[in-house]
Amino acid sequence: MLSPEELAQKKQEMEMKRELKREKRRKRSLFALIVGILALLLMIGTAIITYRMGTRQVQPGGADPGRTNILVLGADKGEYDPGRTDTIILVSVDPKEKEVGILSVPRDTRVMIPGRGYNRINTAYAFGGPELARRTLEMWLGIDIDYYVVVDFAGFEHVVDTLGGVEIDVEKRMRYQDRAQGLYIDLRPGRQVLDGRQALHYIRYRADGLGDVSLVDPAQELYGGRIQRQQRFLQALARELLKPAVIAKIPALVEDFRSAVQTDMPAPAMVKLGMALRDMDMEKVKTRVVPGVGGEIGSASYWLADQDKLKRVVQDLFQSGTVVTVQVLNGNGQSGVARQVAESLQGQGYDVVTVGNAARFDYQQTEVHFRLDREQAARQIADLLRSQALIKASPEDLETDVVVILGKDLRL
């Protein structure tokens, strides 16, 4: 018979073993997201190069492609296990407007899986492969998904090295050590070109207390954690891939990832999308995370989506149209003004997603921040508020198309 102290020690040891096992599984799949998007971009890029070189095996003829939604899955596969998708993103491409929307779906998101009931979204792939994962997301989000891309994670470092590295601004000092995994992360802050090993460390780092995703600012709907870092890396990676110098590297890059990608996207579709997006502006790439909070149901932990906010995100990323999303923040300290302005903008047809307080209340002038592709709407909003302060922002800096910060000059 074990004493209470011995039982407690045994329990602690078992929990440590379980946590180590979970951590190993997570680390094996952290960079599948990046490889997935890389695979997608390289497939399109290869199709463009093939066409430019005069190869007639694939022709881009026929009608221009409409909006195309692609599911990218990073699968954690075992030798006898179909695996679970610890990385799930949806990419929506609008060739006419040359816009791309990227939605990251946390792997623990609670959804209804057809024929299986409620469960974490990452189990859909284990139950029924990419088709069940696609059908689950189609039902949950109310959209059609045209193609899927399933990615294994071999060769990530070599792909980045072949590319010549990826330039990114590392936001903080990142130090982490796991002797059991042979993992030693030591990245310094600042803009720099990361090689393959450093890039892998950047997207694996999670020792900031935020895990994969956390709601860090409910008022402004800001999320932090590894998913946000992965999205920043995706944008930097896409910028590298769209540089003219990459053309000569396409054949080598294709060889690096060819064995790691499975897709039902036919070559003609790749060519059409590639040709339609050959002059794409990176300012028109939007990245979002499924809005929600972490929580528990029974004894299980989930990412619980905010369905109302999710509908607006889906509309913004996956549906063509002119609806402009707006965030209104009180920057002058006057009670109720943000709500009044929000109601006025809603009456004008704008989708006011968030109403809250700015970081401070000493704004003298009302500011209208906007994404590049929403300048016209921002000017209209500025005219309504009699503001002269129009400020262009990078897509990753804004959660909505337009952010209004009310100053002391506001006159209602």
HELIX and SHEET records of a PDB file:
HELIX    1   1 PRO A    4  SER A   29  1                                  26    
HELIX    2   2 ALA A   32  ARG A   52  1                                  21    
HELIX    3   3 ILE A  121  THR A  123  5                                   3    
HELIX    4   4 ALA A  124  LEU A  141  1                                  18    
HELIX    5   5 PHE A  156  LEU A  163  1                                   8    
HELIX    6   6 GLY A  196  ARG A  204  1                                   9    
HELIX    7   7 ARG A  226  LEU A  241  1                                  16    
HELIX    8   8 PRO A  244  LYS A  249  5                                   6    
HELIX    9   9 ILE A  250  PHE A  257  1                                   8    
HELIX   10  10 ARG A  258  ALA A  260  5                                   3    
HELIX   11  11 ALA A  267  ALA A  276  1                                  10    
HELIX   12  12 MET A  282  LYS A  284  5                                   3    
HELIX   13  13 GLN A  307  PHE A  318  1                                  12    
HELIX   14  14 VAL A  337  GLY A  347  1                                  11    
HELIX   15  15 LEU A  372  ARG A  374  5                                   3    
HELIX   16  16 GLU A  375  LEU A  384  1                                  10    
HELIX   17  17 PRO A  395  ASP A  397  5                                   3    
SHEET    1   A 6 VAL A 261  THR A 263  0                                        
SHEET    2   A 6 TYR A 147  VAL A 151 -1                                        
SHEET    3   A 6 THR A  68  GLY A  78  1                                        
SHEET    4   A 6 ASP A  81  ASP A  94 -1                                        
SHEET    5   A 6 GLU A  99  SER A 104 -1                                        
SHEET    6   A 6 VAL A 285  VAL A 289  1                                        
SHEET    1   B 2 ARG A 110  ILE A 113  0                                        
SHEET    2   B 2 GLY A 117  ARG A 120 -1                                        
SHEET    1   C 2 VAL A 166  VAL A 170  0                                        
SHEET    2   C 2 GLY A 190  LEU A 194 -1                                        
SHEET    1   D 2 MET A 174  ASP A 178  0                                        
SHEET    2   D 2 LEU A 183  LEU A 187 -1                                        
SHEET    1   E 2 SER A 214  ASP A 217  0                                        
SHEET    2   E 2 LEU A 222  GLY A 224 -1                                        
SHEET    1   F 2 GLY A 292  ILE A 297  0                                        
SHEET    2   F 2 ALA A 300  ALA A 305 -1                                        
SHEET    1   G 5 ASP A 351  ASN A 357  0                                        
SHEET    2   G 5 THR A 325  ASN A 330  1                                        
SHEET    3   G 5 VAL A 402  LEU A 406  1                                        
SHEET    4   G 5 GLU A 367  PHE A 370 -1                                        
SHEET    5   G 5 ALA A 389  LYS A 392  1                                        
END                                                                             
